[in-house]
């Protein structure tokens, strides 16, 4: 740097520097130096004292007047320029050290981002020290992308780390206020404003304390106009000695382009501080400006780092879709290219009320003129203007011919503001125009309709009630096409615009009153200008997926991407197939994606380069996001259910959403830290403790029979493969039943019965083979009057050989003679007869039926719970398979989860196993198969020849299962079951 001292010789530099350093040391010894207010080392925080020039490198620094140059001079010499900058009280030049704001210095800020398959995991770490003599509360505002969720926040205070905990919002707020009132350091992270735009961390920093903030957030990067955009808000508010942004990207499809830019720095400075590279599947971006590069001017002490740092990239697309599967979760990305654009019919509904006067209306006109330039001749359009009344450019939609477009430009230029705001009538006129155009065949058969509405205020004439306008618009559109609402400025009810758009399959966008408002409008239109597909359906094997996110979309727009995620069910998944169907401009299309699981496993090792559970978190992120959107237009019980689901996932995956907040509290030395921040997995969080002993509970599912202490509806096997089907929280009371360490039974397969007695450390197993249509008596209790029968169904292509035929239960009959109650359950419906009066329900219903001594609850497309008072509870599970599956049908499972009120006289194919029994195995000898020895079994006074075999027990591991060796009883369990299996065949379901 230039300066008067800059021309001195090296010897002169050393002499002057040494003299100045000695003077500083001497002044400090005498406590006369004007900057002797603090002697903490800026990097370590250590307090040091110096008695000679040689030790000066350990001399403490004061804010903005550090002695780092003196350190260099005294050890190395020749640094007169730096000395001038560092010792402004002695020589009049600007400082290079960071400026301290109100006694608090931020000396390090690092943003570390790892992106795996569009899912970004971002960690913002900021280190600060309070150099003031009193405690300070620092408000740390972190601006995040609107779609991001904070997942973690920790404070490290004087070397001790306090983790954050996600709580329900009000619980977190009360905990924070209590901590602050007690004088503790505390941080609260909560959503503020629209769509999670801003998070605030307020922290009390004690005098002399060093604090490290570590904020983690995650988001799914959305594709717009052919690129993924990662947006980082940079606003340190002061010079930061160590400032860095470091981003790693991993995309299995390969990266096709990568760029980065900053809105707050010139290209010259950006180029020297920025590095970016990509090759194959990996990309890297680093931004590391020096102190001088951060200055707003060469002699300034404030920072120019105040704006947007944006990374954009895209991936290679060898096929329209890409499916990735990790740890039992899948994500499906779909973005076809090269398709012709579907013609669109657009109704532009524009607010020209008095509040639009001036710049807003002029910018709207400029945007509409640009949009007209992009209209294709195959498109149709019209303008509907609303103020106190409604006017239109044309009586109906017209084609975008050159002549019509020229006339449209003239019309747009002539628009003038006037009157009030009648949103209702304006929208209804535009919607009606689109409906009539379709009905009257004025538009191409293979075209799609879009409503784009722009307003800057609230309805104040005509129908002005937001809920009524929503109802009118919803009824008029009838789900046929999307509505996009643009809110101009801040003087409007944005939630109303957003909710109305969302329930009509569109979205809302705020247009900010700024010099680029016309570009914002045009940018929005470009996103929806080129529909490539309509009526998009993403189909997956229904019997293999749980928790599927939204998989139907009205439109796929060029440059965007559809993302669907879900959870796989079952362990033996060797391949995965996804079909995407949609209507194109000229024909209907079906895209098929097939994944080889073994090939996917090979990619896992490379993918762990970023973080391994990203697809599960991506699934949770998408699910929460979509639940919150649905919740905006839900009411009553539906809203409560959506809220509960979103809250549960938010808490489970540690997401800060509008329903949750995160709190970090520094406890007092004598206070239990767990009481400040709950730890997951402990009983304090309401998780059920392991069940102690009691009576057995037993269930049969699709020919699968289980009893044992580990069963509850919440972890019930989804089918014989053992996958878990969650049950409504309303059923949690069922787990209060405490079963014993009695024999454990299950039936898994066709069916393969396994009876395991813990005392024997061994198991028995057998098959039952019967023809489809056969009805079996499962339970009969003459004392309580309860009976349960099940009818067998076969595969679509059943074998004529009963020994190889696959069978399941397709119909169940549950009856209670004493209550005059019957319920017939099929894979399609549930019919309840109460005193001969029928009531029919669908598996699409969610309904609870209660009466004295009876409760029946249907959980939509999942299960049905029937309880007869306290002591008898059955659960029927619906298993739905892919409707076009060449072999399998939908089938039912049956569980007895509580039977302690059933009598000792209970019998039936299942009921007989409620009673304990003993057996003895002897004379083990070689069998016909060398790997399966035979033996002699003595059970129930019968002596049987049995063969060693094995089955799977999925209680502990729903994906892989545990191998259970057993002695196989031949001939349909003859000798083990009472009588023979045909004794359990009955003529009717009731």
Secondary structure, DSSP 8 states (H G I E B T S, - for coil): ---GGGGS-HHHHHHHHHHHHHHHHHHHHTT--TTTT--B-TTT--B----SGGGGGG----TT---HHHHHHHHH---HHHHHHH-TTTS-----S---BTTEEEEEEEEEEEEETTEEEEEEEEEEEE-SSS-EEEEEEEE--TT-EEEEEEEEETTEEE--EEEEHHHHHHHHHHHHHTT--EEEEEEESGGG-EEEEEEEE-TT-EEEEEEEEEEE--EETTEEEEEEEEE-SS--SEEEEEEEEE-TT-EEEEEEEETTS-HHHHHHHEEEEEETTEEEEEE---HHHHBSSTT--SB--EEEEEEEEEE--SSSEEEEEETTEEEEEE---S----EEEEEEEEE-SGGGTTHHHHHHHHHHHHHHHH--TT-EEEEEEESSSEEESSSS-EE--HHHHHHHHHHHHT----S---HHHHHHHHHHHHHHHHHTT-S-SSEEEEEEEEESS---SSS--HHHHHHHHHHHHTTSSEEEEEEESSSS-HHHHHHHHHTTT--EEEE-SSTTHHHHHHHHHHHHS-EEEEEEEEEE-GGGEES----EEEEEETT--EEEEEEE--S---EEEEEEEEE-SSSEEEEEEEEEHHHHHHHHHHHTTS-TTHHHHHHHHHHHHHHHHHHTT--HHHHHHHHHHHHHHHHHTT-B-TTEEEEEE---TTS-HHHHS--TTSGGGT------S-S--EEEETTEEEESTT--GGG-BSSTT--B----GGGGGGGG----S--EEEE-SSSEEEEEETTTTEEEEEE----TT-EEEEEEETTTTEEEEEEEEE-TT--SSTTT--EEEEEEEEEEGGGTEEEEEESSEEEEEETTEEEEEETT--EEEEETTEEEEEETTTEEEEE-SSS-EEEEEEE---TT-SS---EEEEEEEE-TTS-TT-BHHHHGGGS---EEEEEEEEEEETTEEEEEEEETTEEEEEEEEEEEE-SS-TTT-EEEEEEEEHHHHBTTBSS-GGGGEESS--
